[in-house]
Amino acid sequence: MTLETSLSVYHAGCLGFNCVDTSQSAAFSAPAFGTFYRGTPASRRGMNPITKEFIQLPATVRPAFRPGDRLRRGVRRNPRT
């Protein structure tokens, strides 16, 4: 996706996350970039920072990203210093 456009990797990622409709089970795939899909993390224990009381945070649906092979190879070849 970033190879054919002038978008940075960050902005292409934001575009992909905005394209994922979390109410549906479909995934959005961009060839050579990666796949955006629905992630469903389990419920977990959190803490109220003001009262220090432990609370149960419910399971949610969040967009998630799995990078493609070409993106992984490109990142490995061009590490940030």
N, C-alpha and C positions, 0 to 999 in steps of 0.2 A: 504494500500500500504506500509506503513512504518512498519506494523506488520510482514510482510513476508520477508522483506529485511533489509539490514543494513543501509538504507537511513534515514537521519534525516527528520523531518517533513518539514523543509525548503527546502531540496533538492528534496523531493517527490513533493512538491508544484511547484518547478521550472520545474520539469519534466512534470507535468501536464500542466502548462502554455505553454511549448514548444510543447506539443502534440496537442494543440487546433489550428486548421487551421481556421484563422479568415475570410478566403474567402468563407467558407462553412457555412451552418446554423446548422450543426451537433454539438452535445456536446460530450465531453469525460467524462465518468463516471467511477470512481474507487470505487468499493464496499467498504463500511465502511470508506472511506476517504472523498469523496465528488464528486462534478460535476464541471467541467470546461466548460464554455459556452461563447458565444459571447455576450458581453455587448455593448449596444449602448447608451452612454450618450448623452444628448441633447447638442446643441450648447450653448456656454456660453460666458460671457464677461470677458476678461482678461486685463492685463495691461502690457505694455512694461516697464520693470524695468529701462531702461536707460532714455527714454523720458517721462515716466509717462503718456503716451497717452493710452487711452482705445481702445482696439481692440476686434473684434468679433472672437472668436475661433470656428471653424466649428465642427459639430458633427462628431465623430469618431467611429470606431469599436475597442473595446479593449477586451482582454480576461478577464473573471470574474470567480469567484469561489464561490460555495455554499457548505459549509461543510456538511458532512453526520452526521447522528445521533450519530454514534459510536465515531467519532472524537470529536464532541461537548461534549459528556459525558466524554471522556478521558481528555479533556482540563479542564472541570469543576472539575474533581477529583484531578488533579495534577496542581494546580495553581503555577505560578512562583512567587518567593518571592524576 
